[in-house]
């Protein structure tokens, strides 16, 4: 009788094995990362049509997701790649939620540390801008006052 040779993954409970697709934790993390920016955007509803406030960020995120997917396919085919700078500009333009999902769904750029550092810096910038807008732009006003004092 032949015994099956274990590769190690059989001994781990299924919750610890790597899965394809996006984990529940990633969706929870995305939701938490979106709370502050969405709250900041809803405050603009008095001045800007709500349809634009929803459509523009969603459209930018979808475009960013598609750019990531295209770059992944090009990488697999050995074709000319989309520059990382272009991916980061799309994230900075507001497409970081689409990039977050694309990194996990198509498994692209998720293990490159230098890329992830810039990506998370962009996410942090979006969080800080959202926070600043919610607190009445106090951080921006303080920074401008500091710059004026240093320049004088």
N, C-alpha and C positions, 0 to 999 in steps of 0.2 A: 504494500500500500504506500503510495506517495504522499508525502506531507507538503502542504503548501508553504512556501517560503514567505515569511512576512517581510514586507518592505518598510515596516514601521508605521505606516499610516493606518493599517488595520487595527493596531493596538490603541490608537487614539480615539476618544469619543468623537462622534460626528461633529459636535459643536466646535471642536478645535481644528478640524481639518480645513484646509483652504477650500473655498467654494468659488465657483464661477459666478459672475454677476456681482451685484452690489449688496453688501450686508445691511442689515437693519441699522447697525451702528452708524454706517455712513449716511443713511437717510436722516437719522436723528441728528447727527453732526451738522448736516446741511440745513436742516430745519432751524437748529439753534443759531447757526451762522447767519441765517436770513431774517431772524426776528428783528434785530435792530435796523438793518437797512430797509426792511418793509415798513416798519413803524415810521422811519424818517421820511420815506416816500409818501406815505399816506398823509403826512402833515402838509405836503405840497398840494393836496387836493383842492384847497381854496383858490389856488392860482392857476393850476394846470388841469385840463380835462383828465378824469380818472382813467379813461381808455388809453390815453397816451402813457400815463404813469404805469399801467400794466403792460401794454404792448411793447414799448421800447425795451425795457429790461429783459422781457421774455424773448423777444426777437434777437437781441444781442447774445443771450445765452444759447439759444438754438443755433445761431450762426457759429458761435465759438465751439459748440459741441461738434458741429459738422466739419469745421476746420480740423479739429483734433482727429476725428474719424478719417478724414481724407489723408492727413499726415501719417496716421497709423497704416493705412492701406498702402500708401506710397513707400513707407519704410519696409513693409513686408514684401513688396514687389521689387524693391531695389531701385525705385525711381527717384527723381529729384524731389527733395524734401521741402516742406514749408519751414522757413527759418524760425528758430525759437523766439526771436524778437517779435515776429508777427503774432505768434501764439500769446505772448505776454501782452502785446498791445490790445488784443481782443479781450483778454482777461481784465486789463485795466479799464477798458471801455465799458465794463459792466458785465462781461461774459464769464466772470469767475465761477458762478454757479454751474453753468454749462460745462466749463472746464473741469470742475470738481467731479461732476457726474461722468464725463467722458474719460477722465483718468481711471475711473473705477470700472466703467462698463467695457470700454475697449482696451483697458490695461495699457494705457499710453502715457509715458513720461512720469509714471508713478514711482519708479525706483531710482531715478536720476536725482541725486541729492542737490546738486547745484541748481537744477531746474525747480525743484520743490521749494528751495529757499526763496527764490524770486517769486514763485506762485504764492506762497504763504505771506510774503511781504505785501503783495498786491491785495490779498484778502484782508490783511491787517489795515492797510490804507483805507479800504472801503469801510471797514468797521469804524475806524477813527473819524472819517468824514461823516458817517451816519451819526455817530455819537455827538460830534461837534454840532451838527445841525439840530439835533434834539435839544442840546443844552444852550441853544442860542448863539452859536459860533464863538463861544468864550475862548476856546483853544486857539482859534485863528486870530481873534482880536489880541489875545495875550502874546502870541508869536509876533504879530505885527508891531506891538508896542515894544517888545524886546529888540526887534530889528532896528526900530527907530532910535532907541536908546544907544545901541551899539554903534550905529552910524553917526551919531552926534558927537 
